[in-house]
């Protein structure tokens, strides 16, 4: 199954749902995606995706999720958590009805004071969200910071929230989105670093093997032919590794 083709199908399915007032039947979804040859597990993920987009899928019953065990924090992270909680002790938290009224005021008037109070009210939500993502690659303090940034940005886009979603749900969603995106970016960078390390190791192995065979330093051109790799790519990798290209730039040192 091609990722791009599947993504395109999901977008078309989203437009179909929008045309039907965000309601679809599970049978319709299966019929729409029949050419994708999805497994039952994959269909369940599609239903969950649609539900996250506020699409009601008749006949879909979400599976009960077992609560995940929270990751253990480092001593530094635990200290940060306790300090954060201590700083929230002075706040008086509103009941849900009052909180919804504050959301309405912040959205309709754009009053800075209302936004500031609403931000304070949602600090525990930031903490809760960061705690649920702890232990996945980013320090706990960074997760909290990303959640706070997501909250502040969402305050400025309240009027652009999806139709049918309350302001409170929108703010909570944006907090979670900000934290999860920060983790995704970190993981992407880590994967890129791992891939680069793999390519450098592969190049080093090639240099050693060819040097042993020829019993001398090898040129970039020889290495390019041996490894079926462009000279420019080898040069770039050597620069990233901090290796020289040998005498006169014509030979390559053993990596």
N, C-alpha and C positions, 0 to 999 in steps of 0.2 A: 504494500500500500504506500503510494507516494505521499509524503507529508504535505506538499503544496496542493496536491489534488484534494486531499482530505480536508485541509484548511479551507479550500474554496467551497467544498460541499457544506461545511459547517456554516460558512458565511451565507450561502444560499438558503440553508435551513433557517438561519436566523431571520432572513428577510421574509421567508414564508410565514414564520411564526408572527412576525410583526404585522403582516397583512391579515392575520387571523386573530388579532387582539391578544397576542402572546399566549395562545392556547393551541396545543397540538395533542394528538393521540399517539400513544406509543406505537400503534400499528402504522401510523402515517410516517413516523420517523424511520421505522424499519424499512418501509417501502421506498422511502426517499434515498436511503443509503444501501439498498440491496446490492448494488454493483460493487460496493466497497469490500464485501465479504468479511464483515466484522464478526468477532467472537461475541458471545453473550457478555463477557466482562467488558469488552470495548463498548457495547451498546449501553451498558450501565454507566460508563464514563461519559458517553454522549448525553444521556439523560441528565446526569449531574451537572454537566456543562451548561445545558439549556436552563436548568433550574437556577444556576448561578447568574444567568442572564435574565432572571425574572420571567422565564417562560414556563407556564404550567403544562406538564406532560401528563395527560390523563392515562392512568394505568401504570405509572411509574411510582414505586414505593421505595424511597431511599433506604439503603441498607443501614442498619444500626451500627454506628461506629463505636469501637471500644475506645475509651479515653486513653490518650497517649500519656505515657509516663514522662514527666518533665525531666529535661536533662539537668544533671547536677552542675551547679555553677562553681567556678573557681573561687578561691577566697577573695580575690579582687572584685569579681563580679557580684558576689554575695554582699560585700561591703557597699558596692554601688547601689544595689537593690535596697538595702536597709536605709541608706542615706536618702534615696529617692522617696521611699515610703515616709520617712521622717519629715521630709519637706512638704508632704501632702497632708500632714496631720492638721494643719491650720485651716484647711479647706472645709467648707460645709457643703455636702453634696445634696443635690435636689432630688425630689421624687420625680418619677418618669413624666408625669403630667407637666410639672414645672419645667423640666428639662426640655420637653417638646415645645413649650411656649417660648423658652429662651432661644431654641433653634429658629423658631418662626421670626422672632425679633431680629436675630442676627442676620437672617436671610433677607427679610423684607426691608429693614432699615439700613443695613450695612454698618450699624453703629459699632465703633471700635471697642467700646466698653462691653457691649453684648458679646462680641466675638472673643474678647479676652476672658470673660466669665465662662463662656461655653468651652473654650480651650482648656481652662482649668478643670471643668467638670469631666472632661474626657481624658485627663492624664492617667487615671487608673486603667482606662481602656488601652492606652499606649503601653503601659507597663504589662498588662495582661497579654497583649499581642506579642510584645518582645519576648516575654517569658516563654510563650508557646513555640517560638522559633529559636530559642537558645540552644547552643550545642551543635549548630549546623554549619559553622565555619566563620561566623562573625562574632566579635566580642559582644557581650550583653549590652554594654554601654552604647556601642554603635547601633545596635538594633533599636534601642530606645530613641536615640537621636534621629534615626531615619523615620521612626513612627511619628515623632514630634514634627518633623519637617512635612511629612505627608499630611498631618492634621492641619498645620498652618496653611498649606497650599489649598487644601480642600475647603477651608473657610472662605477662600476667595472664589470658589467655583460652585458654591452651594446651589445657585440658580441654574446650573447646567446639569444637575443630577438627572438620571434617567427617570422618565415618567413612571409613576407608580411606586417609586422608592422614597421613603421618608428621609428628611434631612439627617436625622440621627443615624439611620442605617447607612446613608451615604458616607457620612464622616467616619463611621467605624470601618466601612469597606475600604476607604482610601487609606486609613492607617495601616490596615493589613496589606493592602496592595503595595504601599511604599516599603514596608519591611520585607515582603517577599521578593520584590524587584531588586532590592539591595542585595539580598542573598543570591539571587539568580546572577546578577552582575559579578559578584565575587566568585561564584562557582565557574562562570564563563572564563574569567581571568585565570583561575586556577587550572582549568582545562587547557587553556592556551599555553600556560607555562609548562604543563605536563607534556603537551604535544611538542613544544620547542625542545624540551629536554630529551625527548625520544628521538627527535630528528638529529640533535647534536650527538647523541650516543651512536646513532646509526652512522653518521658521518665519521666519527672517531674510529668506529670498527672498520669502516671501509679504508680509511687512511692507514691504519695499522696492517690490515691484511695485504693491501697492495704494496706497501713499503716492504713488508716481509718477503713478498714474492719477487720484487725487483731488487731487493737488498740495497735500496737507496731512497732518498727523498723523491717524492712524486710531484709532478706538475699538476696544476689545476686542470689542464686539458686531459691528462691521463686519468685523473680521478673522476672527471666528468663522464668520460667514456665508460670507465669501470663501474660507476654507480648509476649510470643513466640519469644524470642530474645536471641541469644547466650550470655553467661556470658561475654565472651571476648569483645563483642560489647558494652555491658552495661558498663564494666570497662573503655573502651576507651572513651565513651561519658562522663562518670563521670570525667575522667581526663581532658578532654577538657573543661568541665564546671568548673573545679577547685574544685569539690566536693570530699570529702573523701569517703571511703567505709565503714565508721562506725567503731565500736570497733573491734580491732583485725583483720580488713579487712574482717570480716564475715558478717557484717550488713551494710545496706545502710541507709544513712540519708534521711529524707524527702527533696526532691529537692526544 
